[in-house]
Amino acid sequence: MKGERVKIFNQATETHRVRNLAELVARLTGAEVRFYINPRNEAWDNELVIHNEQFLDLGLDPITLSDGLLQEVIDVASRYRDRVDPAKIIADSRWRADIPLDRDGSAARLDGAVAVH
């Protein structure tokens, strides 16, 4: 309708910290969590706050990671693991030239590092 304000809908159903996702994946798969220097220019702790009440009010019935979505992703990844080229997974991009490139990571958290599986 003319004159109505545009409505913005957040399409996310949940948010997670990278380190928490890495720990969850490690717990489900037995993989080691590794920490890498963050190539982005941002704070170590970053909270993304979303509100999706508008979608919920419209009848959204979200499927969350804890509802089995993550296990499904792990199953598909396992099924096609022979198609993976690990050399292409670690990105070379950095937001600033003074941020070092980190391809090996560490088993222990480094200052400014992000956890990945």
ZIMOFEN-V359451 format. One record per residue. N is the residue number from 1. SS is DSSP state (H for helix, E for strand, L for the rest). PHI is phi as a letter, one per 30 degrees, with the letter a starting at -180 (none if undefined). BURIAL is b if it has 9 or more other ideal C-beta (glycine too) atoms within 8 Angstrom, else e. Layout:
BEGIN
n=(N & N)
ss=(SS & SS)
phi=(PHI & PHI)
burial=(BURIAL & BURIAL)
END
This chain:
BEGIN
n=(1 & 2 & 3 & 4 & 5 & 6 & 7 & 8 & 9 & 10 & 11 & 12 & 13 & 14 & 15 & 16 & 17 & 18 & 19 & 20 & 21 & 22 & 23 & 24 & 25 & 26 & 27 & 28 & 29 & 30 & 31 & 32 & 33 & 34 & 35 & 36 & 37 & 38 & 39 & 40 & 41 & 42 & 43 & 44 & 45 & 46 & 47 & 48 & 49 & 50 & 51 & 52 & 53 & 54 & 55 & 56 & 57 & 58 & 59 & 60 & 61 & 62 & 63 & 64 & 65 & 66 & 67 & 68 & 69 & 70 & 71 & 72 & 73 & 74 & 75 & 76 & 77 & 78 & 79 & 80 & 81 & 82 & 83 & 84 & 85 & 86 & 87 & 88 & 89 & 90 & 91 & 92 & 93 & 94 & 95 & 96 & 97 & 98 & 99 & 100 & 101 & 102 & 103 & 104 & 105 & 106 & 107 & 108 & 109 & 110 & 111 & 112 & 113 & 114 & 115 & 116 & 117)
ss=(L & L & L & L & L & L & L & L & L & L & L & L & L & L & L & L & L & H & H & H & H & H & H & H & H & H & H & H & H & L & L & L & L & E & E & E & E & L & L & L & L & L & L & L & L & L & L & L & L & L & L & L & H & H & H & H & H & L & L & L & L & L & L & L & H & H & H & L & H & H & H & H & H & H & H & H & H & H & H & L & H & H & H & L & L & H & H & H & L & L & L & L & L & L & L & L & L & L & L & L & L & L & L & L & L & E & L & L & L & L & L & L & E & E & E & E & L)
phi=(none & d & j & d & d & d & c & c & c & d & c & d & c & a & b & b & d & e & d & d & d & d & d & d & d & d & d & d & c & i & d & d & d & c & c & b & d & d & d & c & c & a & d & e & c & b & c & c & c & b & b & b & e & d & d & d & d & d & j & e & c & d & c & c & e & d & d & j & d & d & d & d & d & d & d & d & d & d & d & c & d & d & c & d & c & e & d & c & d & d & d & c & d & b & d & b & d & d & d & d & d & b & c & c & i & b & d & c & d & c & d & i & c & c & c & b & d)
burial=(e & e & e & e & e & e & e & e & e & b & e & e & e & e & e & e & e & b & b & e & b & b & b & b & b & b & e & e & e & e & e & e & b & b & b & b & b & b & b & e & e & e & e & e & e & e & e & e & e & e & e & b & e & b & b & b & e & e & e & e & e & e & e & e & b & e & e & e & b & b & e & e & e & b & e & e & e & e & e & e & e & e & e & e & e & e & e & e & e & e & e & e & e & b & e & e & e & e & b & e & e & b & e & e & b & b & e & e & e & e & e & e & b & b & b & b & b)
END
